[in-house]
Amino acid sequence: MASVTLSGLRKEYGDLTAVDGLDLDVDDGELLCLLGPSGCGKSTTLRMLGGLETPTDGDVHIGDEPVTDQPPYERNTSMVFQSWALFPRKSVIENVAFGLKMDGVSEDERRERAREMLDVVEMGEFVDHDPTDLSGGQKQRVALARSLAIEPDVLLLDEPLSNLDKRLREQMQLELRNIHDAVETTFVHVTHDQNEAFTLADSIAIMHDGDIEQIGAPREVYDDPVSLFIEEFLGDTNLVDATVAEVTETGVIADTAFDTEVDVRTGDAAVAQGDGLSVSFRPEELDVERVEGTDGDGASAVTGEITDVLYRGSTVRFYVDLGGEHLFFEQSVGADTAFSAGDVVRVSWDPDDLLAFAADGARVGRGET
């Protein structure tokens, strides 16, 4: 195992800057996910860590050793790619032992270590099988065992589950988490799938435009996003335009696009009357009930009509028309309170649950009283 330190890491391709001065620390034995949309620089960052790309500027340390200028074969890292890249004419155990063979390990020792790693990934009964006879999930386990067999200080995973179907991908996420706990090796895992990152990670580093926007535990980055980009990227939310009408001791009263004032907790953030805000209403934080008429509208409630019902498997999403603007909320299928198109409902919320963002996308406060 080893820690990882990336300092001022930068990668340019001509006029394109793929990674822009990135700093990152990964603890010894940690499973960190680099999470972000396509093109944000996460795979390029991983490749620079593994030595497959040379930084334009910056430094890479694995443990206490500077490795920025070292080729991949001199770094004790191993990488698992989207493609399994197994040798079709070698057996499963020969595939897993291949890296050890290249390192000059004796045949008996490399076969023993390969068997151990196949047991770790629950593929011990397939040692003599042909890789072409395996399922996608089994092939990915073999590729993982091959990378672990050489006992890397850091295991690098570049979206290794993206080629699997949904059910198998979710199963492999849990297996990968268990494998990490068993081998106690430092993992750096790249993904664009937020659910995968939440399932796997000790820490999540969210990348945007070539740099890290926020890093923290999964619950932390979801509950306490630092920017509008992260709030939109992690899960679904209702974003409503608003204008600050009054500054209060705990936040602001803002006029919204659906003609209702909302009380937004912004603490002591620098917000002035007339400032524009984007206010986030997470669907899981909305309370909804059928009503008749509009009595009860105010700073924490609004009445509207359900216009659309969208079935999404285990949940149902309901869209509420608020005079031209819309909010959506969700319920589990089979919930006691089911709604239909045409129902008049009151949507309410706790002001402490609202998140507000300035025009530049920066967070201006949440739940501070």
C-alpha positions, 0 to 999 in steps of 0.5 A: 500500500502507499499514499498518493500525492498529485501537486499542480498537475497539468496536462495540455494537448496543444491548445486543449488543457485537459487537466489544469493545476490539480492537487490531490491527496489519497491516503494509504489504503483508501478507495478514492473515486474520481467522479465527473462527466465525460471530458472533465480530465479524470481518465487523463489524471489517472493515466498520469498517475500510472505513467501512461501520460507525461504531465505538462507540469506538476508532480506525482508522488507515490508514498514518499517517492517522486515518480513524475518522470518514471515510466509505468514499468518502474512504478508499482502500480497496476491498471484495470481498463474498461476492456478486459484485455485477456489473452484468449489462448491462455487459461484463466490462471495463465492470464492472472500469472502473466504479470508475475511471469514478466517480473521473473517470478518462478512458476510455482510461486506465480501459480500459487499467488494467481490462485490466491487472487482468483480465490479473492475474486471468487473465481478459484473454480475457473483456473483452467477455463478458457477466458472466451467461455466466461461472462462479462462479470467473470472476465472483469474479475479475472482482469482484476485478479491479474492486476492484484497478483503483482501486489501493486502499491496503488491499483488504478481502475479506469471505468472497469464496470462500464461495459457490464449491464446494470444488474451485473454492474451493481453486483460488481460494485459490491464485490469490488468494495469487498475486494478492497477491504480484503486486500487493503490496497490503495485504489483510485477508481475513475467513473462517471456514474455517481451511484457507483462512486457512492457505493464504492468510495471512502472519498469522492473527488468530483472533477469539472473542467480539468480540476477538482471541484470538491472532495469528501465522503459520499454523504458530505459531497451530496448533502453539502455541495460547494457549487451549483455544478455539483448540486446538479451533477449529483442526483436530481433536483428542482432549480428555481430562479429567485431574486432576493427581496429581503435580507434577514438575520438567518438568510433571505426572503426571495421572490421565485419564478412561481410567484411565491416567496421562499425563506432561504437560510444563507447564514452570514453569506454576503447576499444583497437585495436584488441579487439573483439566486438559483434555489434547489429543492431536492425532490426527497425533501418535499412534502406533498398533500392533496388540498382544495384551494390555495390556502396555506401558500407562503414562504414554505409552501405552494399549491399547484396541479399535478400535470404529468405522472412518470413511472420509473420502475421502483418509483413514480415521478410527479410533475406539479404545475405552479403557474407555468413553472414546475416542481417534481417529487417522487414516491415509491411504487405502492406508496399509501398516498398515490397521486394522479394527473389533475390532483391539486396538491400543496408542496411544502418544505423545510427552509433548512433543506433549501440550497441557494447558489449565486449567479456564478454558481457558488453556494451561498448557504444552507441550513444555517440558523 
